[in-house]
Amino acid sequence: MVKISDYDCIGFDLDHTVIQYKLSNLYTLTYKFLTTFLVKEKGYDASLLDSSLEDHKDFILRGLILDADKGNLIKLDKHGCILRASHGTTPMSDKEILDCYGEKRKFLLFEELKSSMIKRHRHISSFRIFETFFDLPAALVAAKLVDVIDAKSGRPEKYTFWPDIMEAFILNFSPSSFTGIEILNY
């Protein structure tokens, strides 16, 4: 039996406690905000705005990892082996995965990834894990950015767009972005 008098402080994680998310709305709004910010504020090619979230729903998947330097989105097994991968929104063949990650299909930063999960530090410049309702649309934004960059300039040695997406996230979820919002009645 829990006795409240035994505690000095009680905290609540309000995720899903007070709000029931309409995920399709949340994902669409986040995706539109991120892409619009990247085009208007960061100068990325306007073709980024040509597709919608609906065009690639399969990128809204928990556990995808952006290999930020290579522009690949990967799904790993529990040992760090790559189950599937895409370069941008284009699925990679088994041969392409082997060429990129070696015969064992191992994500070389897997130990660093595990360590970052233990420390709850997900903002490492060489990779990004997509695992919450709030960041899942960014996996598709990252994939689309790879497509746009490759189409415009060819595949670079290293992709450097992730800090721009993080800047968009910081603005999107900062308190100042919520001023003047009216409560909607559903």
C-alpha positions in Angstrom: 0.0 0.0 0.0 1.3 3.4 -0.9 0.9 6.1 1.8 1.1 9.6 0.3 2.2 10.9 3.7 5.5 8.9 3.3 6.6 11.3 0.4 7.7 14.9 0.4 7.0 15.3 -3.3 5.0 13.5 -5.9 5.6 14.1 -9.6 3.6 13.1 -12.6 4.6 12.4 -16.2 1.8 14.1 -18.0 2.5 12.5 -21.4 -0.9 10.9 -22.3 -2.3 11.7 -18.9 -4.0 14.9 -19.7 -3.7 15.0 -23.5 -4.7 12.3 -26.0 -2.8 13.1 -29.1 -4.2 13.0 -32.6 -1.0 11.7 -34.0 -1.8 12.3 -37.6 -2.4 16.0 -36.8 0.7 16.2 -34.7 2.9 14.5 -37.3 1.5 16.7 -40.1 2.0 20.0 -38.2 5.5 19.0 -37.2 6.5 17.9 -40.7 5.1 21.1 -42.2 6.8 23.3 -39.7 10.2 21.7 -40.1 10.1 21.7 -43.9 8.9 25.3 -44.0 11.5 26.5 -41.6 14.3 24.7 -43.5 13.2 26.4 -46.8 12.4 29.8 -45.5 15.0 30.3 -42.7 17.8 28.0 -43.8 17.6 28.4 -47.6 17.1 24.8 -48.5 15.6 24.1 -51.9 11.9 24.8 -52.1 11.3 21.3 -53.6 11.5 20.1 -50.0 7.9 21.5 -49.7 6.7 19.5 -52.8 5.9 16.3 -50.9 3.7 15.6 -47.9 3.9 13.3 -45.0 1.4 11.1 -46.7 3.8 10.4 -49.5 6.2 8.4 -47.2 4.3 7.2 -44.1 6.7 4.3 -43.7 9.3 6.8 -42.3 7.1 7.4 -39.3 8.5 4.4 -37.4 10.0 4.3 -33.9 13.6 3.2 -33.7 14.8 4.5 -37.0 18.3 5.9 -36.8 19.7 8.6 -39.0 23.4 7.9 -39.9 23.8 11.7 -40.2 27.1 11.7 -42.0 26.0 9.2 -44.7 22.4 10.3 -45.1 21.1 6.9 -44.4 18.1 5.9 -42.2 18.7 2.5 -40.7 16.8 0.0 -38.6 18.9 -2.2 -36.3 18.5 -5.5 -34.5 19.4 -5.8 -30.8 23.1 -6.5 -31.8 23.5 -3.5 -34.0 23.1 -5.3 -37.3 21.3 -3.4 -40.0 17.9 -5.0 -40.8 17.0 -2.4 -43.5 18.2 0.9 -44.7 17.5 3.7 -47.0 19.5 6.5 -48.5 17.2 9.4 -48.2 13.8 7.9 -49.1 15.3 5.3 -51.5 15.5 1.8 -50.0 19.1 0.4 -50.1 19.7 -3.0 -51.6 21.5 -5.7 -49.6 24.6 -5.0 -51.8 24.4 -1.3 -51.0 24.1 -2.0 -47.3 27.1 -4.4 -47.5 29.2 -1.8 -49.4 28.4 0.9 -46.9 28.5 -1.0 -43.6 30.6 -4.1 -44.3 30.0 -7.8 -44.5 28.5 -8.0 -41.0 26.1 -5.2 -41.7 27.1 -3.7 -38.4 26.4 -0.1 -37.5 29.9 0.9 -36.3 28.6 3.4 -33.8 26.3 0.9 -32.1 28.3 0.9 -28.8 28.1 4.7 -28.8 24.4 4.5 -29.5 23.8 2.1 -26.6 25.8 4.3 -24.3 23.8 7.4 -25.4 20.5 5.6 -24.7 21.7 4.7 -21.2 22.7 8.4 -20.6 19.5 9.6 -22.3 21.7 11.8 -24.6 20.3 11.5 -28.1 21.7 14.6 -29.7 25.0 13.2 -31.0 26.1 14.8 -34.2 26.9 11.6 -36.1 23.5 9.9 -35.5 20.0 10.6 -34.3 17.4 8.1 -32.9 13.8 8.8 -33.7 11.6 7.4 -30.9 9.0 9.9 -29.7 5.8 11.2 -31.1 7.4 14.6 -31.3 10.5 13.6 -33.4 9.2 10.9 -35.7 8.3 13.3 -38.5 11.9 14.5 -38.5 13.0 11.1 -39.9 11.1 11.8 -43.0 12.3 15.4 -43.1 15.9 14.1 -42.9 15.3 11.6 -45.7 13.7 14.2 -47.9 16.7 16.6 -47.3 19.1 13.8 -48.4 17.0 13.5 -51.6 17.0 17.2 -52.2 20.7 17.6 -51.5 21.6 14.7 -53.7 19.4 15.9 -56.6 20.7 19.5 -56.4 24.4 18.9 -55.7 25.2 15.2 -55.9 26.0 13.0 -52.9 28.4 14.9 -50.6 31.1 13.1 -48.7 29.3 14.1 -45.5 25.8 15.5 -44.8 25.7 18.5 -42.4 22.0 19.3 -42.2 21.1 17.8 -38.8 21.9 21.0 -36.8 19.4 22.9 -39.0 16.7 20.4 -38.1 17.6 20.7 -34.4 17.3 24.5 -34.7 13.8 24.1 -36.2 12.9 21.7 -33.4 14.1 24.2 -30.7 12.0 26.9 -32.3 9.0 24.7 -32.8 8.8 23.6 -29.2 10.0 26.7 -27.5 7.4 28.5 -25.2 7.5 31.6 -27.4 6.1 29.6 -30.3 3.0 28.9 -28.3 2.0 32.5 -27.5 -1.4 33.6 -28.8 -2.6 30.0 -29.4 -6.3 29.5 -28.9 -7.6 26.4 -27.3 -9.5 24.4 -30.0 -12.8 22.7 -29.1 -13.1 19.3 -30.7 
